Amino acid sequence: MLGEPEYNMNELFAQLGLDNSDEAINQFIEKNKLAKDEKLVDSDIWTDNQRMFLQEEWKKDAAWVETIDELNVRMHPDA
């Protein structure tokens, strides 16, 4: 029987189909900093499927919401 998934940054990146190593996550965030007024899901860095996942999980206040919020904060260094 499978346990509950871990809702952390590494697993979020895996769900998004991205390299989920700590180094790759840090590089991705550093490379894709967002402007203060740019919404995470409006960025052109996401595929349609990635964007949809982020939006749906955020809207339903799912288990991923805290991790998505952490990603949002880390990608907005000037906010």
C-alpha positions as CSV (number, residue, x, y, z in Angstrom):
1,M,0.0,0.0,0.0
2,L,1.3,3.4,-1.0
3,G,1.5,6.1,1.6
4,E,0.6,9.7,1.1
5,P,2.9,11.6,-1.3
6,E,5.3,14.1,0.1
7,Y,4.2,17.6,-0.8
8,N,7.6,19.3,-1.1
9,M,9.5,21.2,-3.8
10,N,11.2,18.1,-5.1
11,E,7.9,16.3,-5.6
12,L,6.3,19.4,-7.1
13,F,9.0,19.6,-9.7
14,A,8.5,15.8,-10.4
15,Q,4.8,16.4,-10.8
16,L,5.6,19.2,-13.3
17,G,7.8,16.9,-15.3
18,L,11.0,18.8,-14.4
19,D,14.3,17.8,-13.0
20,N,13.6,17.6,-9.3
21,S,17.1,17.5,-7.9
22,D,17.9,20.3,-5.4
23,E,20.5,21.7,-7.7
24,A,18.2,21.7,-10.7
25,I,15.4,23.3,-8.7
26,N,17.7,26.1,-7.5
27,Q,19.0,26.7,-11.1
28,F,15.4,26.7,-12.4
29,I,14.3,29.3,-9.9
30,E,17.4,31.5,-10.4
31,K,17.0,31.4,-14.2
32,N,13.3,32.2,-14.1
33,K,12.9,35.0,-11.6
34,L,9.5,36.8,-12.0
35,A,8.8,40.5,-12.0
36,K,7.0,41.7,-8.9
37,D,3.6,42.0,-10.7
38,E,3.9,38.8,-12.7
39,K,1.7,35.9,-11.5
40,L,3.4,32.6,-11.2
41,V,0.9,30.9,-13.5
42,D,1.0,33.7,-16.1
43,S,4.7,33.1,-16.8
44,D,5.6,31.8,-20.2
45,I,8.0,29.3,-18.6
46,W,5.2,26.7,-18.1
47,T,3.7,24.4,-20.6
48,D,-0.1,24.4,-20.8
49,N,-0.2,21.2,-18.7
50,Q,2.1,22.6,-16.0
51,R,0.1,25.8,-15.9
52,M,-3.1,23.9,-15.6
53,F,-1.7,21.7,-12.7
54,L,-0.5,24.8,-10.8
55,Q,-3.8,26.6,-11.3
56,E,-6.1,23.7,-10.4
57,E,-4.1,22.7,-7.3
58,W,-4.1,26.3,-6.1
59,K,-7.8,26.8,-6.7
60,K,-8.9,23.8,-4.9
61,D,-6.6,24.7,-2.0
62,A,-5.1,21.2,-2.4
63,A,-2.2,19.7,-0.5
64,W,0.2,21.2,-3.0
65,V,-0.8,24.8,-2.2
66,E,1.9,25.4,0.4
67,T,4.6,24.1,-1.9
68,I,3.2,26.2,-4.8
69,D,3.2,29.2,-2.6
70,E,6.8,28.6,-1.6
71,L,7.8,28.3,-5.3
72,N,5.9,31.6,-5.9
73,V,7.8,33.4,-3.1
74,R,11.2,32.0,-4.2
75,M,10.6,33.1,-7.8
76,H,9.6,36.7,-6.8
77,P,12.8,38.0,-5.1
78,D,11.6,41.6,-5.2
79,A,8.1,41.1,-3.9
